[in-house]
Amino acid sequence: MTTNRDLAATDGVFIEMRDLNKWFGVFHALKDVSLTVGKGEKIVICGPSGSGKSTLIRCINGLEPFQKGRVLVDGINLDDGKAVEAVRREVGMVFQSFNLFPHMTVLENCTLAPRRVRGIAQGEAEKTARQLLERVRILEQAEKYPAQLSGGQQQRVAIARALCMEPKVMLFDEPTSALDPEMVKEVLDTMISLARDGMTMICVTHEMGFARQVADRVVFMADGMVIEEAPPETFFQSPQHPRAKAFLGEILAHH
């Protein structure tokens, strides 16, 4: 007998959203959104403010409940309340505000979840955390507290912390929008390096240079709907929808 999980694994689809609908009270935030993400694929989601981008990726790891439709992550159906914890173990998330614990050192921030959720011994958790802090070029800050770091450094710690759980997919929700311009590059460079290592990634961002360089597909959202999706070269050179053309015109004019 072939299960949903087997099907998802064999056809290379890692995340599947079908006819997803989400309301906040009377506000219809997501309208029949369908999207598939293959294993190892890098998707950039862009669009004007309030178009549903952040809500969409928050539905993938159960941070945001939805009212209609289906979300499958690695064959696990999020309709099942018990499945949410299993999915969260496989999905790393990096937020706009870094969400680090201020009373813990960088190293403690990175080892907490592997120890508590995965039951990994402290020594092993610390070894992995140090390797990942080195990878995001911030190992020398391991014993400091978040308040002692710049915004760009805190965001790189947040990326390392998510990676410590060995996720199969990484979600980024506007990870550079709270940063000063000179700190944006250090975070994007870290994300580019992750992408090159084959991590499955979904990134909500206005950084169009990053989208051109990294994305396999750009997904454009407006009014809670996916209006256009295309490879980056097609999307940037010849967007089809008037909303996409207007959005790109506005974004590129500011860069």
VEXFI-661221 format. One line per field, with one value per residue (C-alpha): residue number from 0; x, y, z. Coordinates in steps of 0.001 Angstrom, whole numbers, padded with zeros to 6 digits. Example, Ala and Ser with C-alpha at 12.3 -4.5 7.8 and 13.67 -1.06 7.14 Angstrom:
BEGIN
nr (0:1);
X (012300:013670);
Y (-004500:-001060);
Z (007800:007140);
END
This chain:
BEGIN
nr (0:1:2:3:4:5:6:7:8:9:10:11:12:13:14:15:16:17:18:19:20:21:22:23:24:25:26:27:28:29:30:31:32:33:34:35:36:37:38:39:40:41:42:43:44:45:46:47:48:49:50:51:52:53:54:55:56:57:58:59:60:61:62:63:64:65:66:67:68:69:70:71:72:73:74:75:76:77:78:79:80:81:82:83:84:85:86:87:88:89:90:91:92:93:94:95:96:97:98:99:100:101:102:103:104:105:106:107:108:109:110:111:112:113:114:115:116:117:118:119:120:121:122:123:124:125:126:127:128:129:130:131:132:133:134:135:136:137:138:139:140:141:142:143:144:145:146:147:148:149:150:151:152:153:154:155:156:157:158:159:160:161:162:163:164:165:166:167:168:169:170:171:172:173:174:175:176:177:178:179:180:181:182:183:184:185:186:187:188:189:190:191:192:193:194:195:196:197:198:199:200:201:202:203:204:205:206:207:208:209:210:211:212:213:214:215:216:217:218:219:220:221:222:223:224:225:226:227:228:229:230:231:232:233:234:235:236:237:238:239:240:241:242:243:244:245:246:247:248:249:250:251:252:253:254);
X (000000:001359:000855:000695:004203:005489:003830:005324:008746:008719:007540:009996:007293:008223:005506:002070:-000634:-004023:-006843:-005683:-008081:-007457:-009621:-008825:-012372:-014087:-010783:-010069:-006258:-005593:-007884:-007584:-003785:-002180:001589:004036:007680:010083:012885:015896:013894:014344:011162:011028:007596:007150:004316:002902:002316:-000833:-000858:-000737:002935:003837:000486:001122:004481:003205:000560:003328:004554:001229:001968:-001190:-004267:-006234:-009925:-010055:-007699:-004762:-001110:001179:004789:006905:003653:002380:-001074:-001317:-005066:-004072:-003404:-000835:001079:001963:004753:006199:006168:007789:010710:011358:010740:013142:011830:013614:011504:011719:012398:015066:013070:016203:015893:017534:018517:020452:023829:024103:025230:022362:019857:021160:021208:017862:015548:017823:018131:014485:012723:015111:016627:020184:022876:024299:027825:026619:024178:026986:029338:026704:025839:029495:029861:026790:027818:031115:029249:027318:030623:029709:031358:033404:030144:029021:029245:027630:024007:021757:021736:025508:025189:024230:020960:022781:024651:021435:019752:022697:022385:018660:019576:022139:019578:017039:019707:020585:017306:018514:015417:014545:013224:013908:011257:012403:009859:011363:014618:016363:013541:014341:018053:020105:021155:024817:023822:021586:024440:025864:022479:021829:025322:024500:021230:022963:025470:022608:020887:024060:024305:020930:018609:014922:013979:010922:011753:009409:011552:011781:015461:015149:018899:018748:015725:017580:020641:019056:015427:014357:010937:009515:005936:004110:001152:-001466:-004797:-004281:-003791:-000866:-001092:002065:004885:007871:011632:013436:014723:011193:009609:012071:012331:008740:006218:002766:000334:-000151:000153:003516:004734:003697:005306:008608:008620:008218:010777:013438:012957:013992:017203);
Y (000000:003442:006116:009868:010090:007580:009500:012783:011231:009492:012350:014814:017121:018184:020756:020817:023380:022828:025395:027003:029525:031591:034234:036658:037391:038700:039431:036772:036601:033581:032697:029229:029224:026147:025742:022850:022965:020260:018843:021137:023856:027533:029609:033368:034800:038505:040995:044132:044440:042667:040210:037103:036141:035807:034205:031587:030464:030533:027980:025587:024931:025302:028747:029964:027717:027735:027136:025357:023414:021111:021462:018444:018649:015626:013701:014700:016269:019352:018800:016327:018308:015754:016181:019809:018889:016360:018975:021632:019316:019242:022924:025667:029219:032561:035591:039290:040045:037650:036059:035099:034541:037653:035959:033169:033288:032675:029098:028463:029839:027331:024270:024683:023115:020198:019260:019734:018640:016091:014887:015466:015441:018836:018054:016907:019836:022300:020688:020977:024540:025620:024090:025960:029234:028872:028244:031527:033201:034150:031499:034131:035511:032173:033289:036716:037666:038852:042471:042589:041797:043855:043097:041295:039149:038334:037256:034971:033448:032913:031069:028907:028181:026968:024803:023163:021230:019738:020872:019535:022911:026508:029246:032874:035596:038895:038109:041352:043886:044888:045334:048411:048398:047642:044469:043052:041607:039467:037781:037323:035833:033271:032403:032148:029707:027584:027587:026449:023533:022292:023321:023473:027112:029336:032981:035949:038929:042202:041525:041089:040654:037636:036316:036585:034846:032037:031325:028440:030076:033450:033436:036769:037276:040029:040198:036761:034985:033621:035773:034731:032224:031867:031296:034497:035436:035238:037037:039952:040353:039830:039731:038884:040341:044136:043914:042141:044748:047599:045919:045332:048879:050216:047905:048401:052179:052157:050210);
Z (000000:-000956:001656:001165:002558:-000032:-002852:-001705:-001361:-004735:-006920:-005383:-004001:-000483:000274:-001294:-000640:-002231:-002368:000869:002430:005533:007188:009977:011115:007970:006193:003540:003773:001506:-001386:-002940:-002908:-004467:-004571:-004683:-003676:-004765:-002623:-002904:-004648:-003753:-003947:-003469:-002643:-003299:-003615:-002030:001726:002900:-000001:002233:001813:005502:006325:003635:004969:008564:007494:006412:009952:011733:013219:011492:011332:008076:007492:004117:001887:002548:003463:003127:004311:003398:003062:006528:006462:008678:009151:011815:015007:016181:012928:013628:016064:013608:010836:013011:013626:009878:009154:010253:010396:010483:011329:010589:014264:015395:018262:020203:023954:025465:028742:026993:025298:021550:022227:024672:022133:019587:021859:023643:021034:020020:023706:024661:021475:020012:023307:022113:024815:025744:024541:021130:020827:021607:019090:016333:017367:017218:013733:012512:014162:012347:009120:009470:010420:013962:016169:018029:019471:020988:024629:024117:024693:021819:023059:022574:018847:015806:014020:011203:013719:015589:012354:011510:014990:014283:011056:012904:015629:013043:011361:014692:014435:011120:009223:005788:004683:005760:005741:005789:006548:005343:007169:006176:006463:010065:009332:008578:004891:005655:007524:004808:002741:005559:006071:002337:001879:004571:002810:-000581:000897:002304:-001071:-002806:-000385:-001645:001216:000306:000930:000792:001272:001549:000595:-001315:-002093:-005846:-006369:-004051:-005976:-009294:-007883:-005865:-006772:-008968:-009078:-008131:-006826:-006960:-004623:-004434:-002583:-000996:-004323:-006338:-009439:-011242:-010871:-013174:-013244:-012175:-015634:-017059:-014110:-014158:-017919:-018967:-016099:-017464:-014957:-014683:-010861:-011199:-013707:-011392:-008360:-010147:-011496:-007994:-006353:-009020:-008953:-005272:-005877);
END
